Amino acid sequence: MWRDPIVEEVRHRREQYAAAFNYDIQAICHTAREKQKASGRDVVSRPRSPPQEHGARDRESVA
């Protein structure tokens, strides 16, 4: 199977980044939010969508 060197590099760097945080997703997210604040850029948030019942999206596309 052919391996894309760019994809391999991205996966390697992702692994290094996660390891630096001991694979703690909350620590990773906290750091990302801190970097976001420090950037001084506007952060756009959109309101959460109301939860849909299971299968509602499928029924809407058929109708």
N, C-alpha and C positions, 0 to 999 in steps of 0.2 A: 504494500500500500504506500502511496506517495505521501510524503510528509512536507507540509508547508513550513519553511524555516521561520516565517513571521509568526505564524500561529504557535510554533514551538517556543519562540522567544517570549511571546505574550504569556503563555502558560507558565513558563519558567519564572518570569518576573512576578506573576500573580502568586505563585507558590512562595517566592521569597518574601513578598509583602505580607502574606498571611502568616508566615512563620515568624516574622518580626513582631507580630502581635499575639503570638502563641495561639493562632487560629481563633481568636476571640472576636466574633463578629461585632459585638457591642463596642469593643475598643476600636475596631477598624472604623465603624460608623461614627463614633465620637470624634476621632481624629479627622475624619472627612468633614464633619460639621464644623469643627474648629478651623480647619483650613478654608472652608467656605466663608466663614465669618471674617477671617483675617484677610481674605482677598479684596474686601471692600466692594465687591460687585453686588448688584441686586439679585436676590434669590426669589424666584417666582414659584409660588405654591398654588396648586389648584385644589379646590375642595374635593373631598373624598366622594366617590360615587356611592349611592345607596346600594347595599347588598342586593343582588338579584337572586331569585329563587333558582334552584338547580335546573338547568335546561332552558331558562327563560330566553337566553340569547339565541339558542337554536330555534325556538318557536317564532321569535321575531323575524328571523331571516327567511323563514318559510312563508310567512304571511304576506 
